Amino acid sequence: MSSGAIVEVRREMGCTAEDLLRWFPKALGDLYQNTSLVVDGEQLLIGSPATILVQGLTLNSRKIALLLIPVLELRIAFDPIFSANQIESILARFDLYTRRGGG
C-alpha cells in the first residue's frame, strides 16, 4: 500500500473466513486481484499490488435458539489512490455481495 492517508472501515460479518474468501471475487470485481486478506494472522489472499487490505478476526459465534452464527470482525483499509466516492462504491458492491438474509 502507498504511503499517505489510508481510509479504514470496519464491518462485522455473519460468516466464516472461508465464506468471505468464496464471496470475494464477485464482491470486489476487478479489484479482487489487488486485495490482500489476512484472518487470524493467516494470509489467505495476496494482492499484487495490494491496494485494499482486509484484516479479520474470528469472534465467538452467536447462538440464537438452535442457530449458531459465525462472527468475523473485519477492518478494511483502502490505499490513498481511492477517492471517497470510489470507496463508497466499492463498499456498496461489497455489502451487496456479502449480505445474507432470508426471504
N, C-alpha and C positions, 0 to 999 in steps of 0.2 A: 504494500500500500504506500502511496505517496505521503510525503510529509505535509503538514498543513492541518486545517480544521476538519477532522473526521466527525461525521454525524453518526450518532448511535441511537438505536431504538431498541426497545425490549418487547418481547412477546412471551406470553405463557401459552403453551400449546398442549392440547389433549392428545398427544401422540408419543410414539417411541422414536428413537433416533433412526431406526430402520424405516418407519413410516415416512419421516421427513426426507430421508435420502431418496426414497422412491418417488416422492412428490416433486422434488427439486427441479428436474428437467423441465417440466411444464410450468411450474410456479415461477421459474426465473427466466424461461425462454432463452434468448441469445446470451444472457448474462451467466448462464449455468457454467460455462467453461471458464469464467473469470471469478468464480466463487469458491471460497475455502470453507470447509465445515469441520469444526472440532467439537466433539461431545465427550464430556467427562475426561478431558485430557487426551482423547484418541483422535488423531487426524483421519477423518473419513472421506474427505474430498480436498483435493489440492487444485486451486485455480491458478491459471498461468496466463497473464499476471493476475493476482488476486486483487480485485477492486471492491469485492464485497467479502467480508469476513463474518461468518456466523459461528458463534460460540454457544454451546448448550450445556446445560447441567440437568441431569435427571433428578427429579424430586420424588418424594413419596407419592405413590398413586393415591387417587381419591376413590373412596368407596361410597357408592350410592345404592342402597339396598344390596342386591347381588351383583351389581355392576362395578367393575374395577376399571377406573380410567387412568391411564398413564399421564404423567405431567412432565413436560420438558420446558425449562426456562431458557429462552433464547436472548442473546444480545447480538444484534445485527449492526455491524459497523460498515459505513459507506465511505469509500475513498472521496477525497475532496473534488475529484473530477465531476462528481454528480451534483447537479443543481437541486434545489429544494423541490422543484416541480418533477424532476426525474425521480427523485427518491419517493415522492408521494405516489407516482405512477407505478414504480417497482413494488412498493408495499401494497398497493391496491391489488395488483395482479397476484402477489404472494398470498395475500389474505383470501382472495377468491379461490385459489387452487388448494389452499390448505384448510379451508373452513370445512368442518364436519357438522353434519346435522341430520335430523330425521325429517320425514315427511309429515 
